[in-house]
């Protein structure tokens, strides 16, 4: 039986992801190299590491598991304590990481943020100010970014491709949009970040879906539902029938978008900009990449961790007074099963595709290119040429984004063998929107099997650190948070406050 036929017979009636659909035919080889980056070989490491020698390390006060935004934010709060941070990947940043090619860095995950209103949480604002990332503008009560060259010009921010039609906004002007926006703007200034600051009287909105809330307050056409669902997929990994009303309202009302122009900040390497800012003040001796934490045990005087040092093929035994777990929570069932019981939520997989080209320098387009077509997993692409230093060493980068269904996670291990089809289809989507051919020198596929927690009803406001049976401390947006940069930073900071 052919592999494709086997997958179809074992799919239990679910729809296959796009790269496994269609007839059995070969896409041949690519004219340029395709690189796939994924951490899916963890199981293999677990098996091969059984024979590795063990090395005992000196005890530290804090051990941090995970080198994403949350783990790094936690580390920045530990300047007077002894600590170590362990990251499985060969790069820091998690879903905010970046790739490299011939001297340039490009985003392979989250890629922008916006000015922060003064009513946002002071803990994160203080950290970002100390890192020389933001500065307060008292005349408009906004925290804006220091490196203004990375602001995207308002007229160049985005355009949209909807079923073959190019237009300026995904949701077209009209009476239905007016009603929807009036409903959303009634919550302006009431939806701060972090979400733990949202007033108790609004938290009932976390108990129903965004779709149910909208149907209670307005008529909802199929077109508008599809358009709003696109925005929910883009930030939260699922449509309006799945995310909570609070999550949906927060998307449209967390900043005064419709009252004033809100600056958008996006360096060529995306949110890796924040990663580098967070790493800079930290001692490199305390940050260990290619280190997989495979086991956490409670001891009479704290905790003991077993960590696979992948490069040196040895097992580090690390004792710590406290553990900050900022890694993905689905892995707890293998690492610390007793604490996995607190985390029961669904996560959306993502796939990021980068094309490195030497396109004509003057052929500039829009920064964000939203795409709503037959393949609903493909959300569009970013064109680096609109960003400051977006053409480095003569290279221009097109970065396509896919939000996949949770059921597609079963098929992520097939991406390597289907990479040519993925690249050719993605290239076709980008060219359809550009109305021009692109000529890649190389392509990169970044696979994130658990990229973001889906904020379904009941998900928010469940910080496990408040639970009396929580033995270690937790950080990350998958601890009752929205999958946003500000939330990740706050979760890291507050995990230390709980310690």
C-alpha positions, 0 to 999 in steps of 0.5 A: 500500500502506498503511503498516501493511501495508508494515510487516507485509510487511517485518517478516520474520516478527517480531511487531509492537509493540503500537501497530502490531498489530490492524486498520487503524482510527483512534484519532482525536485526543486530548482533551489534548496529547501530547508525544513526545521522541526523539533519532531525528533524528540522521541528518537532522542529519548531512545538514543539517550538511554546510554549517554553518560550522566554529569552532575552540575552545581545546584542553582536557585532557579531552573528555567525550561524553555527559551521563548519570550516567557522564559527569557522574560523570567530570566531577566527578573533573576539578576540577583539569583543563580539560574540556568535556562534550557532550550531544546532548539538550536535557537532562542525565541520559540514561536518568535524565532528567526532564520539565517541565510547568507548574513541576513536574519528573517522572521520564522514566527511572530513578526510584529507588535503595536504601540502600547496604551498607557493602561497596559500592565506596568510590569511589562512596560517597565521591562521593555523600557529598561531594555530600551525597546519603548519610550513613553509619549505623554502627549498621547499617552502611548508607549511607542518604540525607540527604533522608529525606523521599524514602523511600517508606513500606514499606507503600505501596511496591508492589502487583501486577496479575497477569492481572487479579488484585490482590495484594501480591507478584508471586511469591506465597508458597508452597513454590516461592518458599521454595526460590527465596529460600533459593537466592538468599539464600545469596549475600547479602553476596557480590554488591556494587556495582560488579560489578567487586568480585565475587570471582573464584570467583563469576564462573563464574555469568556464563557461563550463563543464569539459567534454566539455573542455576535448573533445575540447582538446583530445579524451575521452574514456568512461573508462577515463570519468568514472574514472575522474568522480569518482574523481569529485564525491569524491571532488565535488559531481558530474561527469565531465558532471556537474562540471566546467572545472575550478573545474576539472582542479583545482583538478589535478593542485592545487598542484605540484602532478606530479612534486614532492611528496606532503605529505598527512595529515590524523589523525584518527578523520579526519578534526575534528583535524582542528575543535579542533585546531580552537575551542581551543583558543575560549571561551567555553561560546561563543559557543552554540551547540544544538541551532537552529537559526530559524529567523533573522530580521533586526532592526534599530540598527542591527539584532535580532535572534530567537534561539531554545535552544533545551536542555533547551526548550526555545527560546533565543532572541539575538540582534547583530550588525552584523550576520555571516551566516556560516550555510547551505544556503538552510535553509535561505528560512526559517530563513531569506527569503529576503537573500535566493534569492542570493543562487541558486545552487545544493548540493550533499548529503553524507552518511558516514558509520563507522564500529568499530572493534577489527580486528587483529592489524597486518592486515594492508592495505591501508589508502584510498581504492577507489571503482568503481563498480556497485553502483556508490554512494559508493566511498570506505573506509578509514582504520584507521590502517594505521593512527598514533594511528589508533588503539586505545583501540584495535579498528580499524575503517573502514569508508565508504563514499557515494556520493548520487544524489541530488534526493536521498535527498527525501529519507534520512528520510528512512535511519533509517528504512533501516539501516540494509540493508545499513550496510550489503551492505557497509560491503559487499563492504569493505570485497570484497576489503579487501578480508577478513571478518570484525567483527564490534562491532558497526556501525554508519551512518552519514547523511548529506543532503546538504554536498557540493555545486556542482561547476557547470559552473558559480558557482565559484567567486560569493561571496554574500558579494560583492553584494550591497543588502547583509544585513548580511555576509556569510561564507562557501564553499556554497558561490561561493567556492569549497567544500574544507577545505582551502576554508572554512577557507578563507570564514570565515576569509574574512566574517570578513574582509567584516564586 
